[in-house]
Each structure stands twice: as structure tokens, then as C-alpha cells.
Amino acid sequence: MSTSRTTTPLVAIVTCAAFADLDPDDQLLLPALTVQKMNYQVAVWDDPTVKWENFDLILIRSTWDYSPRRTEFIAWLTKVSTVSTLINPVDVIAWSSDKHYLNDLSNAGIPTVPTSFFEIGDALVLPEEQFVIKPSISAGSRDTYRLSADKRDEALEAMESIHASGRSVMIQPYLKSVDTSAETALIFIAGVFSHAIRKGPLLQLDNAAQEFHGGLFIKEEITARTATPAQLKVAHQALTIAPQGWVYARVDLIDDDQGNPVVLELEMVEPSLFFEVDSDIATGAPGRLAQAIAQLCQ
């Protein structure tokens, strides 16, 4: 869907009420939109006073409170998509917001971190080595725990809490490469690889992730990284399985015990895009996203 309702297109930068300050990515994106001769307005997704039909494009950015309210969020996305262009599209966000998509990737032969899902009522089966337990629907590593194999009571407590919220539980082995080579995140804009970053370890043994506090994300150390051909191949393969029509995507990879890249997550809802490592508002990542947005409004 494209539109030309106004001479100067108006873009909604969509956030949540709990996050009052602009995300660092958006601090770079907004001037890049100005370079593209576009107007913008920051809007809270569940604010009933916002007239979404007035926007030429609705860009999902920091809606970091959606996970406990996913059904409501998807319903809102569906509604606003009928009056404006939504980035990313509803089907992309719905698919990426529930990590059961890892089954889709695995079934398609895409190398992924081995993942077991436990639905409400399932008996818990724990790995024999360190593992990560988390909800299938979450944002910012909330309710995520790294536990040793003997922490069954803690794992059961985490599982009960997650199930009580109506979400599935997922368990993955904690791959040792996270502590050495760390994670690599590959960012794609308009179908094209943009840049890659290194994400340092976040989880401490027998403890929860500490990235999200009081409506604010606490980012781990981020540095630029050169993506390897093997990483690019896996990322591209994963993106072919996702619903199409997306404008931004981030593929998080780690190495398995044989040193091969595997998919940890595929973020297409409201991912941090780490513009700080490629920050030029005209020619860098913010500029590329602004150009893609401008093209959709033509």
C-alpha cells in the first residue's frame, strides 16, 4: 500500500507509553527522514487519541510493552493497516513476535539453536547441561534465565510463571560460544544486508537477563563486526522463510559447538538496529532506512 495524501509525507514513529525517550536508533533516523523531505510524529501505539489515518506510513519502532498484550497489539496492527501503510506488515510482525517461528526455520533446514517448546500442561524436560529458559513471546530478554542443569526447582518456577501469563515456554542449550565469540546480529534494510554488530554476553549463570528495567532497555556492549560469508548465507536463508514484504529485519546468530553459525532469533517486530555503528544520516544505515520509507510513500 502506498499513498500520496500529502505533498510532504507524514510518518508515525510508534513507541510505547513506558518508554518516554527516543531510542538511540530513532535519534539518528528522524534527521534522516528530514533529509528525505518527510515529516514525522512520535505516537504511542495504544493511545486512543491518535488518528492513525492521518499518517502516510506507520513505522513500528519501540513498542516494547507489546509482549504481555500480544493479542491486543496484533488487533491494533490489523486495524491501522487498513488506513495506512504499516512497516513491517501485520503478517510479518505476527510471525516474528512468537518464537515458534524457530520450528519453521528448523523444518526448512535452516540451522538454528536447538529449541524445545513446552505448552501449558506439558511436563518439563531439562537438558543435562546449562540451558536458557524463556517465553516464546517476549521483548528485551524479560523473563529469560540461564540455569545450570541442577536448577530444576528454579526452572519449574520460571515455567509456572511463564505459563501463568498464557505463554509457551522454550528451552535452549546455552552454547559456549556466547562467552567467547559472542552473538553476531546482521541487520537488513529493504531486503539488503546493511551492517553487523557484536553483542556481548547478557545472561549470567543461574540468573535472569537484566536488559529491561522500568520501561528502559539496558544495552550490552555493542561493537561493529564484519559478517562472514557463512553468517550471511544462514541469515539470507532464514529471511526467505519469513513472510515477505518486510522493510527491516535483524538476524541474531551464534556459533554452535562446531563453530558453525546458527539462528538464535529473527527480529522483525521492533528490533534495535544499532545505527550507532553506521550512523551517517545520509549514506549510513539511518539514511538507507529513510530512503526505503520515502520510496514507500511515493
Long-range contacts (C-beta under 8 A, 24 or more apart in sequence): 1-81, 1-84, 1-85, 2-85, 2-296, 2-297, 2-298, 3-56, 3-57, 3-84, 3-85, 3-297, 4-56, 4-297, 4-298, 5-56, 6-56, 8-37, 8-38, 8-39, 9-38, 9-39, 9-56, 9-57, 9-294, 9-297, 10-38, 10-39, 10-40, 10-41, 10-54, 10-55, 10-56, 10-57, 11-38, 11-39, 11-40, 11-41, 11-55, 11-56, 11-57, 11-58, 11-59, 11-293, 11-297, 12-40, 12-41, 12-42, 12-43, 12-50, 12-52, 12-55, 12-57, 12-58, 12-59, 12-84, 13-40, 13-41, 13-42, 13-43, 13-59, 13-61, 14-43, 14-44, 14-45, 14-58, 14-59, 14-60, 14-61, 14-62, 14-63, 15-42, 15-43, 15-44, 15-45, 15-61, 15-62, 15-63, 16-44, 16-45, 16-46, 16-62, 16-63, 16-64, 16-65, 16-66, 16-215, 17-44, 17-46, 17-47, 17-65, 18-64, 18-65, 18-214, 18-215, 19-62, 19-64, 19-65, 19-215, 19-216, 20-215, 21-216, 23-61, 23-62, 23-272, 24-275, 24-276, 25-61, 25-272, 25-273, 25-274, 25-275, 25-286, 26-61, 26-62, 28-275, 28-276, 28-279, 28-281, 28-284, 28-286, 29-275, 29-286, 29-289, 29-290, 31-281, 31-286, 32-281, 32-282, 32-286, 32-287, 32-289, 32-290, 33-290, 33-293, 33-294, 35-281, 35-282, 35-287, 35-290, 36-290, 36-291, 36-293, 36-294, 37-294, 38-290, 38-293, 38-294, 38-297, 45-73, 45-76, 46-72, 46-76, 52-79, 52-80, 52-83, 52-84, 53-83, 53-84, 55-84, 56-84, 56-85, 56-297, 57-84, 57-85, 57-86, 57-87, 57-293, 57-296, 57-297, 58-84, 58-85, 58-86, 58-87, 59-87, 59-293, 60-86, 60-87, 60-88, 60-93, 60-269, 60-270, 61-270, 62-270, 63-269, 63-270, 64-139, 64-140, 64-212, 64-215, 64-217, 64-270, 65-139, 65-215, 66-97, 66-139, 66-269, 66-270, 67-97, 67-135, 67-137, 67-138, 67-139, 67-142, 68-165, 70-97, 70-98, 70-137, 73-97, 85-296, 85-297, 87-247, 87-248, 87-293, 87-296, 88-245, 88-246, 88-247, 88-248, 88-249, 88-268, 88-269, 89-243, 89-245, 89-246, 91-243, 91-245, 92-242, 92-243, 92-244, 92-245, 92-246, 92-268, 93-268, 93-269, 95-242, 95-243, 95-268, 96-242, 96-266, 96-267, 96-268, 96-269, 97-137, 97-269, 98-136, 98-137, 99-136, 99-137, 99-170, 99-265, 100-136, 100-168, 101-241, 101-242, 101-266, 102-170, 102-263, 104-241, 105-238, 105-241, 105-263, 105-266, 108-237, 108-241, 110-234, 110-237, 110-238, 110-241, 110-263, 111-234, 111-256, 111-260, 111-261, 111-262, 111-263, 112-262, 112-263, 112-264, 113-172, 113-173, 113-175, 113-254, 113-256, 113-262, 113-263, 113-264, 114-172, 114-173, 115-170, 115-171, 115-172, 116-170, 116-171, 116-172, 117-168, 117-169, 117-170, 118-159, 118-168, 118-169, 118-170, 118-171, 119-168, 119-169, 120-163, 120-166, 120-168, 122-169, 124-152, 124-155, 124-156, 124-159, 124-169, 126-152, 126-155, 126-171, 127-171, 127-173, 129-173, 129-174, 130-173, 130-174, 130-205, 131-155, 131-171, 131-172, 131-173, 131-174, 132-171, 132-172, 132-173, 132-174, 132-203, 133-158, 133-159, 133-162, 133-169, 133-170, 133-171, 134-162, 134-169, 134-170, 135-162, 135-165, 135-167, 135-168, 135-169, 135-170, 136-167, 136-168, 136-169, 136-170, 137-167, 137-168, 138-167, 139-212, 139-269, 139-270, 140-211, 140-212, 140-217, 141-202, 141-203, 141-209, 141-210, 141-211, 141-212, 142-209, 142-211, 142-212, 143-208, 144-203, 144-208, 144-209, 145-203, 145-207, 145-208, 145-209, 146-174, 146-203, 146-204, 146-205, 146-206, 146-207, 146-209, 147-205, 147-206, 148-205, 148-206, 151-206, 154-206, 174-203, 175-254, 175-255, 175-256, 175-257, 175-262, 176-257, 177-254, 177-255, 177-256, 177-257, 177-259, 178-203, 178-254, 181-254, 181-255, 182-254, 183-252, 183-253, 183-254, 183-264, 184-225, 184-227, 184-231, 184-252, 184-253, 184-254, 184-261, 185-250, 185-251, 185-252, 185-253, 185-274, 186-227, 186-231, 186-232, 186-235, 186-250, 186-251, 186-253, 187-248, 187-249, 187-250, 187-271, 187-273, 187-274, 187-285, 188-235, 188-239, 188-248, 188-249, 188-250, 188-251, 189-247, 189-248, 189-273, 189-285, 189-288, 189-289, 189-292, 190-247, 190-288, 190-289, 190-291, 190-292, 190-295, 191-246, 192-288, 193-227, 193-232, 193-235, 193-236, 194-273, 194-278, 194-285, 194-288, 195-224, 195-274, 195-277, 195-278, 195-285, 196-224, 196-225, 196-226, 196-227, 196-231, 197-222, 197-223, 197-224, 197-225, 197-274, 197-277, 198-222, 198-223, 198-224, 198-225, 199-252, 217-272, 219-272, 222-274, 222-276, 222-277, 223-277, 224-277, 224-278, 228-261, 230-260, 230-261, 231-261, 234-261, 234-262, 234-263, 235-263, 238-263, 238-266, 239-266, 242-266, 242-268, 247-289, 247-292, 247-293, 247-296, 248-273, 248-289
